[in-house]
């Protein structure tokens, strides 16, 4: 009887991405925008992790001061807000909840959406019908409206925001993965694995999942900036993080918006931080897609 290794030979090598030094050098050479975006993201993570360090020159972002609506200066690099709080410190500390929401949402929604997509796409039948219909119900609601309802129901806070955004993105990711699995299950290596008696669970997670691994990575890289933007939108609307917490959404919210005409820095610095972060993650996601998608590599579209 054929072995599992022989079944793999029938299908050709499994497309598993590698990330050695040579691959990183090629990535840097072929994807300069992606590399620059990775550097920006690294600096953002560094600032968020070491926001309390003396060399970051931050102060307590919640501390009220007497210098109200002071423009950018040597003492207050990004100026102060209507409460006299140092805006530079609030922008730096505001990266923490944004990254936490983004990473937690990716972990929950990508893992959940991938598992559900594997089950729906491979098993089909009743399982596919139930999962697909439930996802369609969730997708029938406008995303921002659904997020508002869930976040309002759970109450303001980081946990509520993560849950609300994860529920929004999980069905979207499920449908993407399901489509890829429907294609993969028709390939020769799946038939070969069935012939040698491979279990359904092993076939899904040991054979099909590695072949859609690059797609999962790309989906994760594009979900993270969307989650960061969704967190800022919910906080901006007053149902995200509690009022007063350092957050880019709070600093762009209604209470700050009343002062934008007289204090331009209130909108510029949090807005630039949010826009730059989302842009960096999107460009990195595009670069990863070009590098990891074997169809793009084969056609030459992923070059340069």
C-alpha atoms as an extended CHARMM CRD file, in Angstrom:
* protein
*
       304  EXT
         1         1  UNK       CA              0.0000000000        0.0000000000        0.0000000000  PROA      1               0.0000000000
         2         2  UNK       CA              1.2090000000        3.5280000000       -0.7260000000  PROA      2               0.0000000000
         3         3  UNK       CA              2.5950000000        5.4850000000        2.1870000000  PROA      3               0.0000000000
         4         4  UNK       CA              1.6600000000        9.0350000000        3.1460000000  PROA      4               0.0000000000
         5         5  UNK       CA              5.0370000000       10.2610000000        1.9020000000  PROA      5               0.0000000000
         6         6  UNK       CA              4.3960000000        8.6110000000       -1.4710000000  PROA      6               0.0000000000
         7         7  UNK       CA              1.0020000000       10.2860000000       -1.5910000000  PROA      7               0.0000000000
         8         8  UNK       CA              2.7240000000       13.6080000000       -1.1100000000  PROA      8               0.0000000000
         9         9  UNK       CA              5.0260000000       12.8660000000       -4.0480000000  PROA      9               0.0000000000
        10        10  UNK       CA              1.9930000000       12.3600000000       -6.2690000000  PROA      10              0.0000000000
        11        11  UNK       CA              0.8590000000       15.8640000000       -5.5260000000  PROA      11              0.0000000000
        12        12  UNK       CA              4.2480000000       17.5370000000       -5.6440000000  PROA      12              0.0000000000
        13        13  UNK       CA              5.8280000000       19.5010000000       -2.7830000000  PROA      13              0.0000000000
        14        14  UNK       CA              3.5830000000       21.2140000000       -0.2860000000  PROA      14              0.0000000000
        15        15  UNK       CA              3.8860000000       24.9990000000       -0.5980000000  PROA      15              0.0000000000
        16        16  UNK       CA              5.1460000000       25.9480000000        2.8590000000  PROA      16              0.0000000000
        17        17  UNK       CA              6.6620000000       29.4240000000        3.1870000000  PROA      17              0.0000000000
        18        18  UNK       CA             10.1970000000       29.6750000000        4.5350000000  PROA      18              0.0000000000
        19        19  UNK       CA             11.6490000000       32.7290000000        6.2300000000  PROA      19              0.0000000000
        20        20  UNK       CA             15.4230000000       32.2810000000        6.1980000000  PROA      20              0.0000000000
        21        21  UNK       CA             17.9310000000       35.1170000000        5.9420000000  PROA      21              0.0000000000
        22        22  UNK       CA             18.1880000000       34.6630000000        2.1930000000  PROA      22              0.0000000000
        23        23  UNK       CA             14.4220000000       34.9010000000        1.7990000000  PROA      23              0.0000000000
        24        24  UNK       CA             14.3720000000       38.0800000000        3.8910000000  PROA      24              0.0000000000
        25        25  UNK       CA             17.0910000000       39.6170000000        1.7060000000  PROA      25              0.0000000000
        26        26  UNK       CA             15.1450000000       38.7840000000       -1.4390000000  PROA      26              0.0000000000
        27        27  UNK       CA             12.0170000000       40.2260000000        0.1290000000  PROA      27              0.0000000000
        28        28  UNK       CA             13.8520000000       43.4720000000        0.9580000000  PROA      28              0.0000000000
        29        29  UNK       CA             15.2170000000       43.7170000000       -2.5880000000  PROA      29              0.0000000000
        30        30  UNK       CA             11.9660000000       42.8860000000       -4.3780000000  PROA      30              0.0000000000
        31        31  UNK       CA              9.5520000000       44.6530000000       -2.0140000000  PROA      31              0.0000000000
        32        32  UNK       CA             11.0780000000       47.9830000000       -0.9060000000  PROA      32              0.0000000000
        33        33  UNK       CA              7.6810000000       49.4020000000        0.1150000000  PROA      33              0.0000000000
        34        34  UNK       CA              6.9310000000       46.2890000000        2.1320000000  PROA      34              0.0000000000
        35        35  UNK       CA             10.3350000000       46.4920000000        3.8070000000  PROA      35              0.0000000000
        36        36  UNK       CA              9.8710000000       50.1760000000        4.6660000000  PROA      36              0.0000000000
        37        37  UNK       CA              6.4290000000       49.3500000000        6.0630000000  PROA      37              0.0000000000
        38        38  UNK       CA              7.9090000000       46.5890000000        8.2200000000  PROA      38              0.0000000000
        39        39  UNK       CA             10.4190000000       49.1050000000        9.6090000000  PROA      39              0.0000000000
        40        40  UNK       CA              7.6130000000       51.5680000000       10.4240000000  PROA      40              0.0000000000
        41        41  UNK       CA              5.6420000000       48.8020000000       12.1450000000  PROA      41              0.0000000000
        42        42  UNK       CA              8.7370000000       47.7830000000       14.1040000000  PROA      42              0.0000000000
        43        43  UNK       CA              9.2220000000       51.3640000000       15.3030000000  PROA      43              0.0000000000
        44        44  UNK       CA              5.5530000000       51.5460000000       16.2690000000  PROA      44              0.0000000000
        45        45  UNK       CA              5.7760000000       48.3340000000       18.2970000000  PROA      45              0.0000000000
        46        46  UNK       CA              8.9990000000       49.5560000000       19.9150000000  PROA      46              0.0000000000
        47        47  UNK       CA              7.3530000000       52.8430000000       20.9410000000  PROA      47              0.0000000000
        48        48  UNK       CA              4.2870000000       51.0600000000       22.3310000000  PROA      48              0.0000000000
        49        49  UNK       CA              6.3340000000       48.5560000000       24.3540000000  PROA      49              0.0000000000
        50        50  UNK       CA              8.7780000000       51.1220000000       25.7460000000  PROA      50              0.0000000000
        51        51  UNK       CA              6.3440000000       54.0210000000       26.1800000000  PROA      51              0.0000000000
        52        52  UNK       CA              7.2190000000       54.1670000000       29.8980000000  PROA      52              0.0000000000
        53        53  UNK       CA             10.9770000000       54.2720000000       29.3180000000  PROA      53              0.0000000000
        54        54  UNK       CA             12.7760000000       57.5440000000       30.1910000000  PROA      54              0.0000000000
        55        55  UNK       CA             14.3160000000       57.8720000000       26.7310000000  PROA      55              0.0000000000
        56        56  UNK       CA             10.8210000000       58.1100000000       25.1930000000  PROA      56              0.0000000000
        57        57  UNK       CA             10.2760000000       61.3600000000       27.1820000000  PROA      57              0.0000000000
        58        58  UNK       CA              6.6220000000       60.5810000000       27.8340000000  PROA      58              0.0000000000
        59        59  UNK       CA              4.4960000000       61.7160000000       30.7650000000  PROA      59              0.0000000000
        60        60  UNK       CA              1.2960000000       60.3330000000       32.2740000000  PROA      60              0.0000000000
        61        61  UNK       CA             -1.1490000000       60.5650000000       29.3310000000  PROA      61              0.0000000000
        62        62  UNK       CA             -4.1130000000       60.9370000000       31.7200000000  PROA      62              0.0000000000
        63        63  UNK       CA             -2.5820000000       63.6730000000       33.8570000000  PROA      63              0.0000000000
        64        64  UNK       CA             -4.3280000000       67.0370000000       33.5750000000  PROA      64              0.0000000000
        65        65  UNK       CA             -2.1290000000       70.1110000000       33.2230000000  PROA      65              0.0000000000
        66        66  UNK       CA             -2.4360000000       73.8940000000       33.3410000000  PROA      66              0.0000000000
        67        67  UNK       CA             -1.0100000000       74.3890000000       29.8300000000  PROA      67              0.0000000000
        68        68  UNK       CA             -4.2150000000       74.0910000000       27.8050000000  PROA      68              0.0000000000
        69        69  UNK       CA             -4.2100000000       73.9520000000       23.9860000000  PROA      69              0.0000000000
        70        70  UNK       CA             -0.5080000000       74.8210000000       23.7740000000  PROA      70              0.0000000000
        71        71  UNK       CA              0.8730000000       74.4060000000       20.2370000000  PROA      71              0.0000000000
        72        72  UNK       CA              3.8320000000       72.0790000000       19.5380000000  PROA      72              0.0000000000
        73        73  UNK       CA              6.9930000000       73.2480000000       21.3000000000  PROA      73              0.0000000000
        74        74  UNK       CA             10.2130000000       71.9610000000       22.8340000000  PROA      74              0.0000000000
        75        75  UNK       CA              8.3570000000       71.1120000000       26.0420000000  PROA      75              0.0000000000
        76        76  UNK       CA              5.3060000000       69.5710000000       24.3840000000  PROA      76              0.0000000000
        77        77  UNK       CA              6.3820000000       68.0810000000       21.0570000000  PROA      77              0.0000000000
        78        78  UNK       CA              2.8290000000       67.5480000000       19.7740000000  PROA      78              0.0000000000
        79        79  UNK       CA              1.2040000000       70.3000000000       21.8460000000  PROA      79              0.0000000000
        80        80  UNK       CA             -1.4760000000       69.7930000000       24.5050000000  PROA      80              0.0000000000
        81        81  UNK       CA             -5.2210000000       69.1690000000       24.3970000000  PROA      81              0.0000000000
        82        82  UNK       CA             -8.1350000000       70.9140000000       26.0940000000  PROA      82              0.0000000000
        83        83  UNK       CA             -7.2990000000       69.1870000000       29.3820000000  PROA      83              0.0000000000
        84        84  UNK       CA             -3.6460000000       70.2200000000       29.2860000000  PROA      84              0.0000000000
        85        85  UNK       CA             -2.5580000000       66.6140000000       28.5910000000  PROA      85              0.0000000000
        86        86  UNK       CA              0.6090000000       66.0880000000       26.5810000000  PROA      86              0.0000000000
        87        87  UNK       CA             -0.5230000000       64.9700000000       23.1230000000  PROA      87              0.0000000000
        88        88  UNK       CA              2.7980000000       63.3050000000       22.2780000000  PROA      88              0.0000000000
        89        89  UNK       CA              2.4320000000       60.9970000000       25.2860000000  PROA      89              0.0000000000
        90        90  UNK       CA             -1.1630000000       60.2180000000       24.3560000000  PROA      90              0.0000000000
        91        91  UNK       CA             -0.1850000000       59.3490000000       20.7790000000  PROA      91              0.0000000000
        92        92  UNK       CA              2.6150000000       57.0380000000       21.9590000000  PROA      92              0.0000000000
        93        93  UNK       CA              0.4780000000       55.3410000000       24.6100000000  PROA      93              0.0000000000
        94        94  UNK       CA             -2.4330000000       55.1940000000       22.1540000000  PROA      94              0.0000000000
        95        95  UNK       CA             -0.4530000000       52.7190000000       20.0490000000  PROA      95              0.0000000000
        96        96  UNK       CA             -0.8400000000       50.1270000000       22.8220000000  PROA      96              0.0000000000
        97        97  UNK       CA             -4.6180000000       49.5650000000       22.6550000000  PROA      97              0.0000000000
        98        98  UNK       CA             -4.5400000000       49.7500000000       18.8660000000  PROA      98              0.0000000000
        99        99  UNK       CA             -1.9200000000       47.0180000000       18.5740000000  PROA      99              0.0000000000
       100       100  UNK       CA             -3.5380000000       44.9310000000       21.3080000000  PROA      100             0.0000000000
       101       101  UNK       CA             -6.9180000000       45.0710000000       19.5810000000  PROA      101             0.0000000000
       102       102  UNK       CA             -5.3480000000       44.3160000000       16.1980000000  PROA      102             0.0000000000
       103       103  UNK       CA             -3.3210000000       41.3250000000       17.3870000000  PROA      103             0.0000000000
       104       104  UNK       CA             -6.0970000000       39.8670000000       19.5510000000  PROA      104             0.0000000000
       105       105  UNK       CA             -8.6130000000       40.2530000000       16.7340000000  PROA      105             0.0000000000
       106       106  UNK       CA             -6.2620000000       38.5400000000       14.2850000000  PROA      106             0.0000000000
       107       107  UNK       CA             -5.6940000000       35.6740000000       16.7210000000  PROA      107             0.0000000000
       108       108  UNK       CA             -9.4190000000       35.1260000000       17.3370000000  PROA      108             0.0000000000
       109       109  UNK       CA            -10.9170000000       35.8460000000       13.9310000000  PROA      109             0.0000000000
       110       110  UNK       CA             -8.1830000000       34.2780000000       11.7700000000  PROA      110             0.0000000000
       111       111  UNK       CA             -8.0040000000       31.0930000000       13.8410000000  PROA      111             0.0000000000
       112       112  UNK       CA            -11.7840000000       30.8520000000       14.1190000000  PROA      112             0.0000000000
       113       113  UNK       CA            -12.3980000000       31.7670000000       10.4740000000  PROA      113             0.0000000000
       114       114  UNK       CA             -9.7340000000       29.3210000000        9.2590000000  PROA      114             0.0000000000
       115       115  UNK       CA            -11.1260000000       26.3960000000       11.2500000000  PROA      115             0.0000000000
       116       116  UNK       CA            -14.7100000000       27.1480000000       10.1870000000  PROA      116             0.0000000000
       117       117  UNK       CA            -13.6180000000       27.6240000000        6.5720000000  PROA      117             0.0000000000
       118       118  UNK       CA            -11.7760000000       24.2880000000        6.6030000000  PROA      118             0.0000000000
       119       119  UNK       CA            -14.8090000000       22.4870000000        8.0240000000  PROA      119             0.0000000000
       120       120  UNK       CA            -17.2890000000       24.1500000000        5.6620000000  PROA      120             0.0000000000
       121       121  UNK       CA            -15.1510000000       23.8230000000        2.5440000000  PROA      121             0.0000000000
       122       122  UNK       CA            -13.9390000000       20.2620000000        3.0710000000  PROA      122             0.0000000000
       123       123  UNK       CA            -16.8760000000       18.5270000000        4.7710000000  PROA      123             0.0000000000
       124       124  UNK       CA            -19.6050000000       20.2810000000        2.7800000000  PROA      124             0.0000000000
       125       125  UNK       CA            -23.1900000000       19.1260000000        3.2160000000  PROA      125             0.0000000000
       126       126  UNK       CA            -25.0210000000       20.0980000000        6.3850000000  PROA      126             0.0000000000
       127       127  UNK       CA            -21.8540000000       21.4590000000        8.0080000000  PROA      127             0.0000000000
       128       128  UNK       CA            -21.2220000000       23.8060000000        5.0890000000  PROA      128             0.0000000000
       129       129  UNK       CA            -24.8740000000       24.8630000000        4.9730000000  PROA      129             0.0000000000
       130       130  UNK       CA            -25.0710000000       25.7170000000        8.6830000000  PROA      130             0.0000000000
       131       131  UNK       CA            -21.7470000000       27.5910000000        8.8090000000  PROA      131             0.0000000000
       132       132  UNK       CA            -22.3970000000       29.4560000000        5.5490000000  PROA      132             0.0000000000
       133       133  UNK       CA            -25.9230000000       30.5070000000        6.5180000000  PROA      133             0.0000000000
       134       134  UNK       CA            -24.7650000000       31.7630000000        9.9250000000  PROA      134             0.0000000000
       135       135  UNK       CA            -21.9840000000       33.7590000000        8.2810000000  PROA      135             0.0000000000
       136       136  UNK       CA            -24.4480000000       35.2380000000        5.7960000000  PROA      136             0.0000000000
       137       137  UNK       CA            -26.7000000000       36.3380000000        8.6590000000  PROA      137             0.0000000000
       138       138  UNK       CA            -23.7920000000       38.1520000000       10.3170000000  PROA      138             0.0000000000
       139       139  UNK       CA            -22.6260000000       39.6590000000        7.0260000000  PROA      139             0.0000000000
       140       140  UNK       CA            -26.1160000000       40.9440000000        6.2460000000  PROA      140             0.0000000000
       141       141  UNK       CA            -25.6960000000       43.6240000000        8.9230000000  PROA      141             0.0000000000
       142       142  UNK       CA            -23.5750000000       46.7160000000        8.1650000000  PROA      142             0.0000000000
       143       143  UNK       CA            -20.2470000000       46.0950000000        9.8940000000  PROA      143             0.0000000000
       144       144  UNK       CA            -20.0610000000       49.3860000000       11.7920000000  PROA      144             0.0000000000
       145       145  UNK       CA            -23.7010000000       49.0890000000       12.9310000000  PROA      145             0.0000000000
       146       146  UNK       CA            -23.1600000000       45.5280000000       14.1390000000  PROA      146             0.0000000000
       147       147  UNK       CA            -20.0020000000       46.6070000000       15.9700000000  PROA      147             0.0000000000
       148       148  UNK       CA            -21.8730000000       49.4710000000       17.6110000000  PROA      148             0.0000000000
       149       149  UNK       CA            -24.6240000000       47.1290000000       18.8430000000  PROA      149             0.0000000000
       150       150  UNK       CA            -22.2240000000       44.5180000000       20.2400000000  PROA      150             0.0000000000
       151       151  UNK       CA            -19.8790000000       47.0630000000       21.8500000000  PROA      151             0.0000000000
       152       152  UNK       CA            -22.8150000000       48.9560000000       23.3880000000  PROA      152             0.0000000000
       153       153  UNK       CA            -24.3080000000       45.7320000000       24.7310000000  PROA      153             0.0000000000
       154       154  UNK       CA            -21.0070000000       44.6110000000       26.2870000000  PROA      154             0.0000000000
       155       155  UNK       CA            -20.1140000000       48.0780000000       27.5920000000  PROA      155             0.0000000000
       156       156  UNK       CA            -17.0080000000       50.1990000000       26.9380000000  PROA      156             0.0000000000
       157       157  UNK       CA            -13.6490000000       48.5330000000       27.3580000000  PROA      157             0.0000000000
       158       158  UNK       CA            -10.8460000000       46.7610000000       25.5210000000  PROA      158             0.0000000000
       159       159  UNK       CA            -12.4120000000       43.2980000000       25.8720000000  PROA      159             0.0000000000
       160       160  UNK       CA            -15.7400000000       44.4480000000       24.4070000000  PROA      160             0.0000000000
       161       161  UNK       CA            -14.0040000000       46.0720000000       21.4390000000  PROA      161             0.0000000000
       162       162  UNK       CA            -11.9840000000       42.9050000000       20.7120000000  PROA      162             0.0000000000
       163       163  UNK       CA            -15.0820000000       40.6990000000       20.8680000000  PROA      163             0.0000000000
       164       164  UNK       CA            -17.1360000000       43.0380000000       18.6730000000  PROA      164             0.0000000000
       165       165  UNK       CA            -14.4640000000       43.3610000000       15.9860000000  PROA      165             0.0000000000
       166       166  UNK       CA            -13.6700000000       39.6280000000       16.0380000000  PROA      166             0.0000000000
       167       167  UNK       CA            -17.3240000000       38.7980000000       15.4080000000  PROA      167             0.0000000000
       168       168  UNK       CA            -17.3040000000       41.2020000000       12.4590000000  PROA      168             0.0000000000
       169       169  UNK       CA            -14.2260000000       39.7080000000       10.7640000000  PROA      169             0.0000000000
       170       170  UNK       CA            -14.6230000000       35.9750000000       11.4770000000  PROA      170             0.0000000000
       171       171  UNK       CA            -17.3560000000       35.3070000000        8.8620000000  PROA      171             0.0000000000
       172       172  UNK       CA            -15.4390000000       37.3090000000        6.2380000000  PROA      172             0.0000000000
       173       173  UNK       CA            -12.2960000000       35.2430000000        6.8050000000  PROA      173             0.0000000000
       174       174  UNK       CA            -14.3450000000       32.0310000000        6.8940000000  PROA      174             0.0000000000
       175       175  UNK       CA            -15.6750000000       32.6830000000        3.3870000000  PROA      175             0.0000000000
       176       176  UNK       CA            -12.1940000000       33.4180000000        2.0150000000  PROA      176             0.0000000000
       177       177  UNK       CA            -10.7360000000       30.2160000000        3.4890000000  PROA      177             0.0000000000
       178       178  UNK       CA            -13.7610000000       28.1600000000        2.4480000000  PROA      178             0.0000000000
       179       179  UNK       CA            -13.2650000000       29.2340000000       -1.1770000000  PROA      179             0.0000000000
       180       180  UNK       CA             -9.6030000000       28.2010000000       -1.0780000000  PROA      180             0.0000000000
       181       181  UNK       CA            -10.4410000000       24.8380000000        0.5110000000  PROA      181             0.0000000000
       182       182  UNK       CA            -13.0600000000       24.1110000000       -2.1630000000  PROA      182             0.0000000000
       183       183  UNK       CA            -10.2740000000       24.4200000000       -4.7330000000  PROA      183             0.0000000000
       184       184  UNK       CA             -7.7130000000       22.4190000000       -2.7510000000  PROA      184             0.0000000000
       185       185  UNK       CA             -9.9600000000       19.4430000000       -2.0330000000  PROA      185             0.0000000000
       186       186  UNK       CA            -10.1640000000       18.7600000000       -5.7850000000  PROA      186             0.0000000000
       187       187  UNK       CA             -6.4070000000       18.3090000000       -6.1150000000  PROA      187             0.0000000000
       188       188  UNK       CA             -4.6040000000       15.0170000000       -6.5960000000  PROA      188             0.0000000000
       189       189  UNK       CA             -2.8570000000       14.9370000000       -3.2160000000  PROA      189             0.0000000000
       190       190  UNK       CA             -6.2330000000       14.9250000000       -1.4190000000  PROA      190             0.0000000000
       191       191  UNK       CA             -7.3690000000       11.8560000000       -3.3910000000  PROA      191             0.0000000000
       192       192  UNK       CA             -4.0120000000       10.1830000000       -2.7460000000  PROA      192             0.0000000000
       193       193  UNK       CA             -4.2690000000       10.8360000000        0.9980000000  PROA      193             0.0000000000
       194       194  UNK       CA             -7.7800000000        9.3640000000        1.0600000000  PROA      194             0.0000000000
       195       195  UNK       CA             -6.5620000000        6.2280000000       -0.7500000000  PROA      195             0.0000000000
       196       196  UNK       CA             -3.9480000000        5.5070000000        1.9260000000  PROA      196             0.0000000000
       197       197  UNK       CA             -6.5710000000        5.8880000000        4.6750000000  PROA      197             0.0000000000
       198       198  UNK       CA             -5.7190000000        9.3440000000        5.9710000000  PROA      198             0.0000000000
       199       199  UNK       CA             -8.3640000000       10.5790000000        8.4600000000  PROA      199             0.0000000000
       200       200  UNK       CA            -10.5030000000       13.5960000000        7.6090000000  PROA      200             0.0000000000
       201       201  UNK       CA             -8.9970000000       15.6760000000       10.4250000000  PROA      201             0.0000000000
       202       202  UNK       CA             -5.4240000000       14.8270000000        9.4080000000  PROA      202             0.0000000000
       203       203  UNK       CA             -6.1880000000       15.5320000000        5.7770000000  PROA      203             0.0000000000
       204       204  UNK       CA             -7.6180000000       18.9620000000        6.5940000000  PROA      204             0.0000000000
       205       205  UNK       CA             -4.9820000000       20.1260000000        9.0810000000  PROA      205             0.0000000000
       206       206  UNK       CA             -1.9010000000       18.2050000000        7.9130000000  PROA      206             0.0000000000
       207       207  UNK       CA             -2.3180000000       18.4770000000        4.1410000000  PROA      207             0.0000000000
       208       208  UNK       CA             -4.8080000000       21.1560000000        3.0740000000  PROA      208             0.0000000000
       209       209  UNK       CA             -3.9870000000       23.7590000000        5.7450000000  PROA      209             0.0000000000
       210       210  UNK       CA             -0.2400000000       23.9630000000        4.8660000000  PROA      210             0.0000000000
       211       211  UNK       CA             -1.1590000000       24.5120000000        1.2230000000  PROA      211             0.0000000000
       212       212  UNK       CA             -3.3980000000       27.4720000000        2.0700000000  PROA      212             0.0000000000
       213       213  UNK       CA             -0.9210000000       28.7240000000        4.6870000000  PROA      213             0.0000000000
       214       214  UNK       CA              0.2990000000       31.6510000000        2.5380000000  PROA      214             0.0000000000
       215       215  UNK       CA             -3.3140000000       32.7880000000        2.1010000000  PROA      215             0.0000000000
       216       216  UNK       CA             -3.8860000000       32.6280000000        5.8700000000  PROA      216             0.0000000000
       217       217  UNK       CA             -0.7860000000       34.7770000000        6.4560000000  PROA      217             0.0000000000
       218       218  UNK       CA             -1.9560000000       37.3650000000        3.9310000000  PROA      218             0.0000000000
       219       219  UNK       CA             -5.4730000000       37.4100000000        5.4130000000  PROA      219             0.0000000000
       220       220  UNK       CA             -3.9830000000       37.9820000000        8.8790000000  PROA      220             0.0000000000
       221       221  UNK       CA             -1.7860000000       40.8350000000        7.6250000000  PROA      221             0.0000000000
       222       222  UNK       CA             -4.7850000000       42.5970000000        6.0530000000  PROA      222             0.0000000000
       223       223  UNK       CA             -7.1450000000       41.9440000000        8.9710000000  PROA      223             0.0000000000
       224       224  UNK       CA             -4.8590000000       43.6400000000       11.5060000000  PROA      224             0.0000000000
       225       225  UNK       CA             -4.9970000000       47.1870000000       10.0280000000  PROA      225             0.0000000000
       226       226  UNK       CA             -8.7390000000       46.8580000000        9.4710000000  PROA      226             0.0000000000
       227       227  UNK       CA             -9.1490000000       45.9090000000       13.1430000000  PROA      227             0.0000000000
       228       228  UNK       CA             -7.0560000000       48.9080000000       14.2490000000  PROA      228             0.0000000000
       229       229  UNK       CA             -9.2130000000       51.2010000000       12.1240000000  PROA      229             0.0000000000
       230       230  UNK       CA            -12.4010000000       49.6080000000       13.4990000000  PROA      230             0.0000000000
       231       231  UNK       CA            -11.2190000000       50.1260000000       17.0940000000  PROA      231             0.0000000000
       232       232  UNK       CA            -10.5600000000       53.7900000000       16.4260000000  PROA      232             0.0000000000
       233       233  UNK       CA            -13.9710000000       54.1550000000       14.7410000000  PROA      233             0.0000000000
       234       234  UNK       CA            -15.8340000000       52.5510000000       17.6590000000  PROA      234             0.0000000000
       235       235  UNK       CA            -13.9150000000       54.6540000000       20.1810000000  PROA      235             0.0000000000
       236       236  UNK       CA            -14.5350000000       57.7600000000       18.0770000000  PROA      236             0.0000000000
       237       237  UNK       CA            -18.2680000000       56.9810000000       18.2340000000  PROA      237             0.0000000000
       238       238  UNK       CA            -18.1120000000       56.6220000000       22.0130000000  PROA      238             0.0000000000
       239       239  UNK       CA            -18.6270000000       52.8500000000       22.4090000000  PROA      239             0.0000000000
       240       240  UNK       CA            -15.0080000000       51.7000000000       22.3590000000  PROA      240             0.0000000000
       241       241  UNK       CA            -12.4290000000       52.5110000000       24.9930000000  PROA      241             0.0000000000
       242       242  UNK       CA            -13.6490000000       54.5880000000       27.9710000000  PROA      242             0.0000000000
       243       243  UNK       CA            -13.4670000000       58.3590000000       27.6080000000  PROA      243             0.0000000000
       244       244  UNK       CA            -10.1050000000       59.6950000000       28.7850000000  PROA      244             0.0000000000
       245       245  UNK       CA             -8.1370000000       56.5400000000       27.9560000000  PROA      245             0.0000000000
       246       246  UNK       CA             -5.1530000000       57.2480000000       25.6590000000  PROA      246             0.0000000000
       247       247  UNK       CA             -6.4250000000       56.2010000000       22.2630000000  PROA      247             0.0000000000
       248       248  UNK       CA             -6.2050000000       57.6460000000       18.7760000000  PROA      248             0.0000000000
       249       249  UNK       CA             -9.9700000000       57.2810000000       18.4770000000  PROA      249             0.0000000000
       250       250  UNK       CA            -10.5330000000       59.2200000000       21.7070000000  PROA      250             0.0000000000
       251       251  UNK       CA             -8.1530000000       61.9850000000       20.6440000000  PROA      251             0.0000000000
       252       252  UNK       CA            -10.0870000000       62.3440000000       17.3750000000  PROA      252             0.0000000000
       253       253  UNK       CA            -13.4860000000       62.0140000000       19.0650000000  PROA      253             0.0000000000
       254       254  UNK       CA            -16.3430000000       64.5120000000       19.4640000000  PROA      254             0.0000000000
       255       255  UNK       CA            -14.9120000000       66.1780000000       22.5850000000  PROA      255             0.0000000000
       256       256  UNK       CA            -11.6710000000       67.0100000000       20.7790000000  PROA      256             0.0000000000
       257       257  UNK       CA            -13.3300000000       67.8140000000       17.4530000000  PROA      257             0.0000000000
       258       258  UNK       CA            -14.8350000000       71.0190000000       18.8400000000  PROA      258             0.0000000000
       259       259  UNK       CA            -11.3320000000       72.4980000000       19.1410000000  PROA      259             0.0000000000
       260       260  UNK       CA             -9.8920000000       71.4530000000       15.7650000000  PROA      260             0.0000000000
       261       261  UNK       CA            -10.4010000000       74.8910000000       14.1870000000  PROA      261             0.0000000000
       262       262  UNK       CA             -8.3340000000       76.6430000000       16.8390000000  PROA      262             0.0000000000
       263       263  UNK       CA             -5.8200000000       73.8460000000       17.5330000000  PROA      263             0.0000000000
       264       264  UNK       CA             -4.8590000000       72.0130000000       14.3430000000  PROA      264             0.0000000000
       265       265  UNK       CA             -2.4120000000       69.6910000000       16.1430000000  PROA      265             0.0000000000
       266       266  UNK       CA             -5.2720000000       67.9210000000       17.9370000000  PROA      266             0.0000000000
       267       267  UNK       CA             -6.3630000000       66.3230000000       14.6600000000  PROA      267             0.0000000000
       268       268  UNK       CA             -3.0510000000       66.1140000000       12.8020000000  PROA      268             0.0000000000
       269       269  UNK       CA             -0.8500000000       64.0180000000       15.0960000000  PROA      269             0.0000000000
       270       270  UNK       CA             -3.3390000000       61.2900000000       16.1520000000  PROA      270             0.0000000000
       271       271  UNK       CA             -4.6800000000       61.2370000000       12.5900000000  PROA      271             0.0000000000
       272       272  UNK       CA             -1.2030000000       60.8390000000       11.0770000000  PROA      272             0.0000000000
       273       273  UNK       CA             -0.3390000000       58.0810000000       13.5800000000  PROA      273             0.0000000000
       274       274  UNK       CA             -3.5180000000       56.1640000000       12.7210000000  PROA      274             0.0000000000
       275       275  UNK       CA             -3.1810000000       56.6700000000        8.9530000000  PROA      275             0.0000000000
       276       276  UNK       CA              0.5150000000       55.7570000000        8.8970000000  PROA      276             0.0000000000
       277       277  UNK       CA             -0.1010000000       52.5890000000       10.9200000000  PROA      277             0.0000000000
       278       278  UNK       CA             -2.9610000000       51.3980000000        8.7120000000  PROA      278             0.0000000000
       279       279  UNK       CA             -1.0330000000       52.2570000000        5.5350000000  PROA      279             0.0000000000
       280       280  UNK       CA              2.0960000000       50.4170000000        6.7540000000  PROA      280             0.0000000000
       281       281  UNK       CA              0.1700000000       47.2390000000        7.5670000000  PROA      281             0.0000000000
       282       282  UNK       CA             -1.7080000000       47.3710000000        4.2460000000  PROA      282             0.0000000000
       283       283  UNK       CA              1.4920000000       47.8040000000        2.2310000000  PROA      283             0.0000000000
       284       284  UNK       CA              3.1540000000       44.9810000000        4.1550000000  PROA      284             0.0000000000
       285       285  UNK       CA              0.1210000000       42.7830000000        3.5010000000  PROA      285             0.0000000000
       286       286  UNK       CA              0.3150000000       43.5090000000       -0.2280000000  PROA      286             0.0000000000
       287       287  UNK       CA              4.0330000000       42.6880000000       -0.2450000000  PROA      287             0.0000000000
       288       288  UNK       CA              3.4600000000       39.4130000000        1.6110000000  PROA      288             0.0000000000
       289       289  UNK       CA              0.7020000000       38.4880000000       -0.8370000000  PROA      289             0.0000000000
       290       290  UNK       CA              3.0190000000       39.0700000000       -3.7910000000  PROA      290             0.0000000000
       291       291  UNK       CA              5.7720000000       36.9730000000       -2.1920000000  PROA      291             0.0000000000
       292       292  UNK       CA              3.7160000000       34.1150000000       -0.7660000000  PROA      292             0.0000000000
       293       293  UNK       CA              1.0100000000       33.5870000000       -3.4010000000  PROA      293             0.0000000000
       294       294  UNK       CA              2.4460000000       30.8740000000       -5.6900000000  PROA      294             0.0000000000
       295       295  UNK       CA              0.1160000000       31.9230000000       -8.5370000000  PROA      295             0.0000000000
       296       296  UNK       CA              1.6370000000       35.4150000000       -8.5560000000  PROA      296             0.0000000000
       297       297  UNK       CA              5.1610000000       33.9920000000       -8.3690000000  PROA      297             0.0000000000
       298       298  UNK       CA              4.4710000000       31.6470000000      -11.2410000000  PROA      298             0.0000000000
       299       299  UNK       CA              3.0850000000       34.3980000000      -13.4680000000  PROA      299             0.0000000000
       300       300  UNK       CA              5.8360000000       36.8470000000      -12.6590000000  PROA      300             0.0000000000
       301       301  UNK       CA              3.3820000000       39.3490000000      -11.1630000000  PROA      301             0.0000000000
       302       302  UNK       CA              5.0240000000       39.0750000000       -7.7830000000  PROA      302             0.0000000000
       303       303  UNK       CA              8.3810000000       40.2300000000       -9.0750000000  PROA      303             0.0000000000
       304       304  UNK       CA              9.7180000000       43.6790000000       -8.3250000000  PROA      304             0.0000000000
